[in-house]
Amino acid sequence: MSGTPALEAVDVTRTYELDGVSVQALKGVSLRIAQGEYAAILGPSGSGKSTLMHLLGALDRPTTGTLRVAGRDISALSPDELAELRNTHIGFVFQSFHLLARTSALDNVGLPLAYRGVPKAERRERAAAALETVGLAHRLGHRPNQLSGGEQQRVAIARALVGNPRLLLADEPTGNLDTRTGHEVMDLLERLNAETGAAVILVTHEPDVAERAPRRLHVRDGLLAHDTAPDPTPAPDRNRATDRDPGTGRDPGISRDAGIERDAGIGCDAGIERDAGIERDAGIGRDAGIWRDAGIWRDAGIGRDGGIGRDGGIERDAGIDRDAGIDRDAGIGRDGGIGRDAGIGRDGGIGRDAGIERDGESGRDVGVEGEGVEGA
């Protein structure tokens, strides 16, 4: 799909003058269709999609803006040059088929080649090959009134393909067909797009038909309201410049110092700060806000109850606040120098020296050293 695009429109407008009244059908449409692309144009009645199709097929000229087909600006071409461009580069498939009623399928398909001056024998040979491509090799001599609606549309598709166009425009190709036949025609268009490399643009008001196209252009009120063309901007690399390995499931914002090791599967909330040298085994869960000093080691499964207060080098659970040298459990109020456990009432003035260890279950001091009263 590289090189010159099949067609390109830049700020294209189209205004019609009807009895002295200006009607702006298109109000500035820009799009690019690459070689081999398959796209659908859809929109409600009066949205401007048919006007856009006529312009893309070089059947009309834009009022303003630039429209290039096969790299040629159609506004700069004469009527004869436009006719030649349509004949050699564009194939048309219409909703109403537009087959010559008293002409065989073979001669209907060969008609575009007749305008090119291709000899009769060659054009009949190429027309027969095109009809075989769409599955109608057994209907070469049949006239349109001897064919079903689906077969007539296949003849029209063969006629569009016989000149080997680089762009195929299909205007409501399933509009006059039943559901099953419509699906068969769509299958055929998709196959031909893949096999011939021709760009395919179809205009439709049927959402299920449009959904089959990899790219969909929604036209509304004379503007290109939405285009599902892939965003060329590359997706961001989520692992770049982060401390996360693929598959660890860690949230951004976790800061880790040098020397910290963490195994995959550890869930840590954002905001945990750790000093160098700390190791944690898989399965240890800690809540945000835990602060730990260097050199502390905790194995998986060690549980500490809230309320155990220890001096430097001892581990404490989340929510524990410490003033300088003093340990306190969450929700414990104490005056300067007074140590108090959760739920234990003590009178002011009772002092304890640092170094007291207390059992979280018994509520008694263990190895008390210092002055003051020992609480129950």
C-alpha positions as CSV (number, residue, x, y, z in Angstrom):
1,M,0.0,0.0,0.0
2,S,3.0,2.3,-0.4
3,G,3.7,4.8,-3.2
4,T,1.1,6.9,-5.0
5,P,-2.4,6.5,-3.3
6,A,-5.3,5.2,-5.3
7,L,-7.0,8.5,-4.6
8,E,-6.5,11.5,-2.3
9,A,-8.9,14.4,-1.5
10,V,-7.8,17.6,0.3
11,D,-10.5,20.0,1.6
12,V,-12.9,19.0,-1.2
13,T,-16.2,20.9,-1.4
14,R,-19.0,20.7,-3.9
15,T,-21.7,23.4,-4.3
16,Y,-24.6,23.1,-6.7
17,E,-26.5,26.1,-8.1
18,L,-30.2,25.3,-8.3
19,D,-32.5,28.0,-9.5
20,G,-30.3,30.7,-8.1
21,V,-29.9,28.9,-4.7
22,S,-26.5,27.5,-3.6
23,V,-26.6,24.0,-2.1
24,Q,-23.4,22.9,-0.5
25,A,-23.4,19.1,-0.6
26,L,-19.8,18.7,0.6
27,K,-18.2,21.1,3.0
28,G,-14.5,20.2,3.1
29,V,-13.6,16.5,2.9
30,S,-10.1,15.2,3.2
31,L,-9.2,11.5,2.9
32,R,-6.6,9.2,1.4
33,I,-7.2,5.7,0.0
34,A,-4.1,3.6,-0.4
35,Q,-3.5,1.0,-3.2
36,G,-5.2,-2.2,-2.3
37,E,-7.3,-0.7,0.5
38,Y,-10.9,-1.8,1.2
39,A,-13.1,0.9,2.7
40,A,-16.8,1.7,3.1
41,I,-18.5,5.1,2.9
42,L,-21.8,5.2,4.9
43,G,-24.2,7.9,6.0
44,P,-27.9,8.8,6.1
45,S,-29.8,10.0,3.1
46,G,-28.7,13.5,2.1
47,S,-25.4,13.3,4.0
48,G,-23.3,13.8,0.8
49,K,-22.0,10.3,0.4
50,S,-23.3,9.9,-3.2
51,T,-21.8,13.3,-4.2
52,L,-18.5,12.1,-2.7
53,M,-18.7,8.9,-4.7
54,H,-19.2,10.8,-7.9
55,L,-16.2,13.0,-7.2
56,L,-14.0,10.0,-6.3
57,G,-15.0,8.3,-9.5
58,A,-14.0,11.4,-11.6
59,L,-17.7,11.7,-12.7
60,D,-17.7,15.3,-11.4
61,R,-15.2,18.0,-10.3
62,P,-14.9,19.6,-6.9
63,T,-15.9,23.3,-6.5
64,T,-12.9,23.9,-4.3
65,G,-10.1,21.7,-2.9
66,T,-7.9,19.1,-4.6
67,L,-8.8,15.6,-5.7
68,R,-6.2,13.3,-7.2
69,V,-7.0,9.9,-8.8
70,A,-3.9,7.8,-9.5
71,G,-1.8,10.9,-8.8
72,R,-3.6,13.1,-11.3
73,D,-5.5,16.3,-10.3
74,I,-8.9,15.8,-11.9
75,S,-9.6,19.6,-11.9
76,A,-6.7,20.0,-14.4
77,L,-8.0,17.4,-16.8
78,S,-10.1,17.9,-19.9
79,P,-13.4,15.9,-20.4
80,D,-11.6,13.5,-22.8
81,E,-8.8,13.0,-20.3
82,L,-11.3,12.4,-17.5
83,A,-13.0,9.8,-19.7
84,E,-9.7,8.1,-20.3
85,L,-8.8,8.1,-16.6
86,R,-12.2,6.5,-15.7
87,N,-11.8,3.9,-18.4
88,T,-8.2,2.8,-17.5
89,H,-8.1,3.3,-13.8
90,I,-11.6,3.0,-12.3
91,G,-14.2,0.3,-12.3
92,F,-17.8,1.0,-11.4
93,V,-20.5,-1.2,-9.9
94,F,-23.9,0.3,-9.6
95,Q,-27.0,-0.6,-7.6
96,S,-29.2,-1.0,-10.7
97,F,-26.5,-2.9,-12.7
98,H,-26.9,-0.7,-15.8
99,L,-26.5,-3.6,-18.3
100,L,-27.5,-3.4,-21.9
101,A,-30.8,-5.3,-22.1
102,R,-30.5,-6.8,-25.5
103,T,-26.8,-7.7,-25.2
104,S,-25.2,-10.9,-23.9
105,A,-23.3,-11.1,-20.6
106,L,-20.1,-11.6,-22.6
107,D,-20.6,-8.4,-24.7
108,N,-21.8,-6.4,-21.7
109,V,-18.5,-7.2,-19.9
110,G,-16.4,-6.5,-23.0
111,L,-17.9,-3.0,-23.5
112,P,-15.2,-1.0,-21.6
113,L,-12.6,-2.6,-23.8
114,A,-14.4,-1.6,-26.9
115,Y,-14.0,2.0,-25.9
116,R,-10.3,1.4,-25.6
117,G,-10.1,0.1,-29.1
118,V,-9.2,-3.4,-28.1
119,P,-9.8,-5.9,-31.0
120,K,-13.0,-7.9,-30.7
121,A,-11.4,-11.3,-30.3
122,E,-9.2,-10.1,-27.5
123,R,-12.0,-8.3,-25.6
124,R,-14.2,-11.4,-25.9
125,E,-11.4,-13.5,-24.5
126,R,-10.8,-11.1,-21.6
127,A,-14.6,-10.8,-20.9
128,A,-14.9,-14.5,-20.7
129,A,-12.1,-14.7,-18.2
130,A,-13.7,-12.0,-16.1
131,L,-17.0,-13.8,-16.1
132,E,-15.2,-17.0,-15.1
133,T,-13.6,-15.1,-12.2
134,V,-17.1,-14.2,-10.8
135,G,-18.5,-17.7,-11.3
136,L,-20.5,-17.1,-14.5
137,A,-18.5,-19.0,-17.1
138,H,-21.8,-20.9,-17.9
139,R,-23.8,-17.7,-18.6
140,L,-21.7,-16.1,-21.3
141,G,-24.5,-15.9,-23.9
142,H,-27.4,-15.0,-21.6
143,R,-29.0,-11.6,-21.7
144,P,-29.8,-9.7,-18.5
145,N,-33.5,-10.7,-18.5
146,Q,-32.3,-14.4,-18.4
147,L,-30.2,-13.8,-15.3
148,S,-31.2,-13.5,-11.6
149,G,-30.5,-10.3,-9.7
150,G,-27.4,-11.7,-8.1
151,E,-26.1,-12.9,-11.5
152,Q,-26.7,-9.5,-13.1
153,Q,-24.7,-7.9,-10.3
154,R,-21.9,-10.4,-10.9
155,V,-21.9,-9.5,-14.6
156,A,-21.6,-5.8,-13.5
157,I,-18.7,-6.7,-11.3
158,A,-17.0,-8.6,-14.1
159,R,-17.5,-5.5,-16.4
160,A,-15.8,-3.3,-13.7
161,L,-12.9,-5.7,-13.5
162,V,-12.2,-6.5,-17.1
163,G,-10.0,-3.4,-17.6
164,N,-7.8,-4.3,-14.6
165,P,-8.6,-1.0,-12.7
166,R,-6.6,0.1,-9.7
167,L,-9.8,1.5,-8.0
168,L,-13.2,-0.2,-7.8
169,L,-16.2,1.9,-6.8
170,A,-19.4,0.1,-5.7
171,D,-22.5,2.2,-5.2
172,E,-25.0,0.2,-3.0
173,P,-23.9,-3.1,-4.6
174,T,-26.3,-5.1,-2.4
175,G,-29.2,-2.7,-2.5
176,N,-31.3,-4.7,-5.0
177,L,-30.4,-8.1,-3.7
178,D,-31.8,-10.5,-1.1
179,T,-29.7,-11.1,2.0
180,R,-28.1,-14.3,0.9
181,T,-27.2,-13.0,-2.5
182,G,-25.9,-9.8,-1.0
183,H,-23.5,-11.8,1.2
184,E,-22.3,-13.7,-1.8
185,V,-21.6,-10.4,-3.7
186,M,-19.7,-9.0,-0.7
187,D,-17.7,-12.2,-0.5
188,L,-16.8,-11.8,-4.1
189,L,-15.7,-8.2,-3.7
190,E,-13.5,-9.1,-0.7
191,R,-11.9,-11.9,-2.6
192,L,-11.3,-9.8,-5.7
193,N,-9.7,-7.1,-3.5
194,A,-7.3,-9.6,-2.0
195,E,-6.5,-11.3,-5.4
196,T,-6.2,-8.3,-7.7
197,G,-4.8,-5.7,-5.3
198,A,-7.3,-3.1,-6.5
199,A,-8.6,-0.6,-3.9
200,V,-12.3,-1.1,-3.2
201,I,-14.6,1.6,-2.0
202,L,-18.3,0.8,-1.5
203,V,-21.1,3.2,-0.6
204,T,-23.8,1.8,1.5
205,H,-26.5,2.7,4.1
206,E,-26.5,-0.9,5.5
207,P,-24.5,-1.1,8.7
208,D,-23.9,-4.9,8.4
209,V,-22.4,-4.4,4.9
210,A,-20.2,-1.5,6.1
211,E,-19.0,-3.5,9.1
212,R,-17.3,-6.0,6.8
213,A,-14.9,-3.3,5.5
214,P,-11.7,-2.9,7.5
215,R,-12.1,0.9,7.2
216,R,-15.3,2.9,7.5
217,L,-15.8,6.5,6.6
218,H,-19.0,8.1,8.1
219,V,-20.3,11.1,6.2
220,R,-22.8,13.5,7.8
221,D,-24.0,16.9,6.8
222,G,-21.4,17.1,4.0
223,L,-18.5,16.4,6.3
224,L,-16.4,13.3,7.1
225,A,-17.7,12.8,10.6
226,H,-15.7,9.7,11.5
227,D,-12.9,7.6,10.0
228,T,-11.9,4.3,11.4
229,A,-8.5,4.3,9.7
230,P,-5.8,3.0,12.1
231,D,-3.9,5.6,14.1
232,P,-0.4,5.7,12.7
233,T,0.9,6.8,16.1
234,P,2.8,3.8,17.7
235,A,1.4,2.5,21.0
236,P,3.5,3.5,24.0
237,D,5.9,1.0,25.4
238,R,4.6,0.4,28.9
239,N,7.9,-1.2,30.1
240,R,10.1,1.6,28.9
241,A,11.7,3.7,31.6
242,T,9.9,1.9,34.4
243,D,10.9,-0.6,37.0
244,R,8.3,-3.2,35.9
245,D,9.1,-6.4,34.1
246,P,6.5,-7.8,31.7
247,G,3.9,-9.9,33.6
248,T,4.6,-8.6,37.2
249,G,1.4,-6.6,37.4
250,R,3.0,-3.7,39.3
251,D,1.5,-0.3,39.3
252,P,3.5,2.7,38.1
253,G,4.8,5.1,40.7
254,I,6.6,2.5,42.9
255,S,10.1,3.7,43.6
256,R,12.8,1.1,44.3
257,D,16.3,1.7,45.4
258,A,19.4,-0.2,44.1
259,G,19.8,-3.7,45.5
260,I,16.1,-4.4,46.2
261,E,14.9,-7.7,44.9
262,R,11.3,-8.6,44.3
263,D,9.9,-11.8,42.8
264,A,7.1,-11.8,40.3
265,G,3.7,-12.1,41.9
266,I,4.3,-9.8,44.8
267,G,1.5,-7.3,45.0
268,C,2.7,-4.0,46.3
269,D,0.6,-0.8,46.4
270,A,2.0,2.4,45.0
271,G,3.8,4.6,47.5
272,I,5.9,2.0,49.3
273,E,9.4,3.3,49.9
274,R,12.2,0.9,50.8
275,D,15.9,1.4,51.5
276,A,18.8,-0.5,49.8
277,G,19.3,-4.1,51.0
278,I,15.8,-5.0,51.8
279,E,14.6,-8.3,50.4
280,R,11.1,-9.6,50.3
281,D,9.9,-13.1,49.5
282,A,7.0,-13.9,47.2
283,G,3.7,-13.9,49.1
284,I,4.4,-11.1,51.6
285,G,1.7,-8.6,51.5
286,R,2.3,-5.2,52.9
287,D,0.0,-2.2,52.9
288,A,0.9,1.2,51.6
289,G,2.6,3.5,54.1
290,I,5.0,0.9,55.6
291,W,8.4,2.4,56.4
292,R,11.3,0.0,57.2
293,D,14.9,0.6,58.2
294,A,17.8,-0.9,56.3
295,G,18.8,-4.4,57.3
296,I,15.3,-5.6,58.4
297,W,14.4,-9.0,57.2
298,R,10.9,-10.5,57.3
299,D,9.9,-14.0,56.1
300,A,6.6,-14.9,54.5
301,G,3.9,-15.6,57.0
302,I,5.2,-13.6,59.9
303,G,2.3,-11.8,61.4
304,R,2.7,-9.0,63.9
305,D,-0.2,-7.7,65.9
306,G,-0.8,-3.9,66.1
307,G,0.3,-2.6,69.5
308,I,3.8,-4.0,69.7
309,G,6.1,-1.1,70.0
310,R,9.9,-1.5,69.6
311,D,12.9,0.6,69.2
312,G,15.1,1.0,66.1
313,G,15.7,-2.2,64.2
314,I,12.3,-3.7,65.0
315,E,9.5,-4.1,62.4
316,R,6.0,-2.5,62.7
317,D,2.8,-2.8,60.8
318,A,1.0,-0.1,58.7
319,G,-0.5,2.8,60.5
320,I,2.1,2.9,63.2
321,D,3.4,6.4,63.8
322,R,6.6,7.1,65.6
323,D,7.9,10.2,67.2
324,A,11.6,10.5,67.7
325,G,12.6,7.4,69.7
326,I,9.0,6.7,70.8
327,D,6.7,3.9,69.4
328,R,2.9,4.4,69.4
329,D,0.1,2.3,68.0
330,A,-2.5,3.8,65.7
331,G,-5.1,5.7,67.7
332,I,-3.0,5.8,70.9
333,G,-2.6,9.2,72.5
334,R,0.3,9.9,74.7
335,D,2.0,12.8,76.3
336,G,5.7,13.3,75.9
337,G,7.6,10.4,77.5
338,I,4.6,8.4,78.4
339,G,4.2,5.0,76.8
340,R,0.7,3.5,76.5
341,D,-0.8,0.5,74.7
342,A,-4.1,0.4,72.9
343,G,-7.0,0.0,75.3
344,I,-4.9,0.4,78.4
345,G,-5.7,3.3,80.6
346,R,-2.8,4.9,82.5
347,D,-2.6,8.0,84.6
348,G,-0.4,10.8,83.4
349,G,3.0,10.9,84.9
350,I,3.8,7.3,84.6
351,G,7.1,7.1,82.8
352,R,8.8,4.3,81.1
353,D,12.2,4.1,79.7
354,A,12.9,3.0,76.1
355,G,13.7,-0.7,75.8
356,I,10.4,-2.0,77.3
357,E,9.0,-5.0,75.4
358,R,5.3,-5.9,75.8
359,D,3.5,-9.0,74.8
360,G,0.6,-8.1,72.5
361,E,-1.6,-10.8,73.9
362,S,-1.0,-10.8,77.7
363,G,-0.7,-7.0,78.0
364,R,2.2,-7.4,80.4
365,D,5.7,-6.0,80.2
366,V,8.4,-8.4,79.5
367,G,11.9,-7.7,80.8
368,V,11.0,-4.3,82.2
369,E,13.8,-2.0,83.0
370,G,13.3,1.4,84.4
371,E,11.3,3.4,86.8
372,G,7.6,3.8,87.4
373,V,4.5,1.6,87.8
374,E,4.0,-1.6,86.0
375,G,0.6,-1.8,84.4
376,A,-1.6,-4.9,84.3
